[in-house]
């Protein structure tokens, strides 16, 4: 869809002046605080930060079923109202109605999931644990010649040392 086509079709199903499409925003919190629902009908997203921000703000969401949204749904349960990739205006309108209905539990759950799993300290800790597991695996396989400690990570109270891998 071209953006204008999506706007026209969504307006037709929901009504004139009831849906606002926002361009790039610098004060996302203000926009989310005024929002009844947040829609992210993308074809692809890696880690959908805008979606995480909406969940954290406690806004009901509509998102397309791109890979990372499906993966999060499989891991944490439904956190949004979902539409297919390349949704029609009718698909979005139906999902918006669902999202703003009685989805308080889903929205609260999504917010809690973000706090538990996607804050910067938590992501840094998980990345550090992943790298440590890689280093330990490489050590066991004798593929890691030398490790040099270069500093302490002060990101999280359980943080361990930051290391750099020194090749031969």
Secondary structure, 3 states (H helix, E strand, C coil): CCHHHHHHHHHHHHCCCCCCCCCCCCCHHHHHHHCCCEEECCCCCCCCHHHHHHHHCCCCEEEECCHHHHHHHHHHCCCCEEECCCCCHHHHHHHHHHHHCCCHHHHHHHHHHHHHHCCHHHHHHHHHHHHHHHHHHHHHCCCCCEEEEEEECCCCCCCCEEEEEECC
